[in-house]
Amino acid sequence: MLREQTINFLEATVVFLLLTNALSICAATWAIYRAGRVDAAPTAIHPRLGRFFATWSQRRNAPLSAGLRASSN
């Protein structure tokens, strides 16, 4: 009797894990789909954040010599 209960428990566990794995795949697919749609709507970001990220990316991509001051020796 204990052996049958153990086997039934393990079968139920496997089915549960398969279902949760399938739900996880569906959720990840939906999130990727939603993330792709965000790029199509430029108004999704607040204007101040848009300006911040624009300046931040310009500073980040600037050459190193642009940030260095001339030394006064």
N, C-alpha and C positions, 0 to 999 in steps of 0.2 A: 504494500500500500504506500509506504513512504517513497519508494522508487518511482511510482507513477505520479505522485504529487510533485516530486522533484522535477521529473521530465515535463509535466504540464507547466510548472512554474518557469522552467527554462524556455519552453516554447513561447509562453506568453511574454517573457522578457525579450526574446528575439523579435517577436512581432511588434512590441512596443518600440524597440530601438529602430526598427525599419520604418515605422510610421513617423517617429520624430525626425529621423534622417530625411525622409521625404518632405516633411514640413519645413525643415531647415533649408533644403534645396529650393523649395518654392519661395521662401522668404528672401533668400539671397538673390534669386532671379528677379523678384519684384523690386528689390532695392536697387539692383543694377539698372533695371528699366527706368525707375524713378530718377536715378542719378543722371542718366542720359538725357532725360527730359529737362532737367534743371538748366543745362547749358543752352537750351533753346529759348529760355526766358531770362534775358539779361536784367530785368527789373526785379528779379528774385532777391538780389543783394541790396542792402541799404546803400544809399549814395555815399555816405561817409566811409563806409567800409570799402566801397569800390575805389574811392580816391586813395584810401590808405594802402590798399593792395597794389594799386597802380604805382604809387611812389615807392613802396617797399620793393616791388619787383624791379623797378628801374635802378634803385640803389644797389640791389643785390646783384644785378647783371652788369653794373658799371665796372670798368677795369680798375684794378687795384691802384694804379697811379692817380686816378681821379680823386681818391680819398686822401692822398698824402699831401701834406703841406710842404712848401719849399723850406728847407732848413736854412736858418740864418746863422751862419758861422762867421 
